[in-house]
Amino acid sequence: MGHGYKGTKGKIIDFLGNGLSAEVVASAVGVTTGYISQLLSDPEIAQTVSGLRSAKLSEGSDRDSKYDDLEDSLLDQLEEVVPFMTKSHEIVRALTMVNGAKRRTVIPEVTDSISGAGTVINLILPTAMVPQFITNANNQVVEAGDQTLVTMPSGQLEVMHNEHSEDRKGEHSEHSEKQNLKSRNSRISLRDII
């Protein structure tokens, strides 16, 4: 581990740091993907997972580089042996094995599980709409028209809900007072008529 988190949270961070998707981790640990998304909304945890993935990616890149060097060496040996064609089958077999080795540099779904997005959907927009969207280096929409789009921490959602509820209560009581006033006015006008 080495990141200071223990228990279920520590396991989740380790699994995500090893490049597993949020869905796989949720299933393995017995939590929902929503819980993992909430954990990843904490900047400290997201940074820890990102650091673990970066280290894992660096290890894989180093290993791939060694495989590439080994493959180059075997190619050089094969090139030297071809004119003599003795034991060339051994070199070809070794070259085939090294060439077919699984490369580790590509960690599946790295960006998707960090951001919490599981499925990528490609949208084809009319040409008139395209200039209205601005994307970042990860091809994520960060601005639509005049509206800046930012990721909202999950804790902020409750605060916004409470503010909205208070505004609605104020609107509702103001609407009720207007209805009562209209009702009184209509009674007065009926009395005046009778």
C-alpha positions, 0 to 999 in steps of 0.5 A, spaced: 500 500 500 504 505 502 499 511 501 496 511 508 489 508 507 486 502 510 481 497 510 476 498 504 478 505 502 485 502 501 483 496 497 479 501 492 485 505 492 490 500 490 485 496 485 484 503 482 492 505 482 493 498 478 489 500 473 482 496 474 476 500 472 471 503 477 466 497 475 471 492 476 473 494 483 466 496 486 464 488 484 470 486 487 470 490 494 462 490 494 461 497 494 457 501 488 460 505 483 457 511 486 461 510 492 468 509 488 466 516 484 465 519 491 471 517 493 475 520 487 471 526 488 476 527 494 482 531 491 487 527 495 484 520 494 484 522 486 491 524 487 493 518 490 490 514 485 493 518 479 500 517 483 499 510 483 497 509 476 503 514 474 508 509 478 505 503 475 505 506 468 512 508 469 514 501 471 510 498 465 514 503 460 521 501 463 519 493 462 517 495 455 523 498 453 527 492 456 523 488 451 524 493 445 532 492 447 531 485 447 528 485 441 533 489 437 538 485 440 535 478 437 534 482 430 541 484 430 543 476 432 538 474 427 541 479 421 548 476 423 546 469 423 542 469 416 548 468 411 550 462 415 543 459 417 545 455 423 541 455 429 537 460 426 530 457 428 532 458 435 533 466 434 527 466 430 523 462 436 526 467 441 524 473 437 517 471 436 516 470 443 519 477 445 515 480 439 509 477 442 510 479 449 504 483 452 506 490 453 504 493 459 505 501 458 497 501 456 493 501 462 486 499 460 481 505 462 486 509 466 482 516 465 475 513 465 475 510 472 479 516 475 474 521 472 468 516 474 466 515 467 465 508 465 462 509 457 465 513 452 459 516 447 461 519 441 456 524 439 456 527 432 454 534 432 451 539 426 457 544 424 453 550 427 454 547 434 461 545 434 464 552 435 460 553 441 464 547 445 471 548 448 474 542 450 481 541 454 487 536 452 483 530 454 477 532 449 472 533 455 468 539 454 469 545 459 465 550 456 459 550 452 457 557 449 458 562 455 457 557 460 463 554 464 463 547 466 467 544 472 466 538 476 462 539 482 464 536 488 459 531 491 458 535 498 456 541 494 450 538 491 447 538 498 448 545 499 445 547 492 439 543 494 438 546 500 439 553 497 434 551 492 429 548 497 429 555 501 428 559 495 422 554 493 419 555 500 420 563 499 416 563 492 411 558 495 409 562 501 409 569 497 405 565 492 400 563 497 399 570 500 397 573 493 392 567 492 389 569 499 389 577 497 386 575 490 380 571 494 379 577 499 378 581 493 373 577 490 369 576 496 369 584 497 367 585 490 361 580 490 359 583 497 359 590 493 355 587 487 349 584 492 
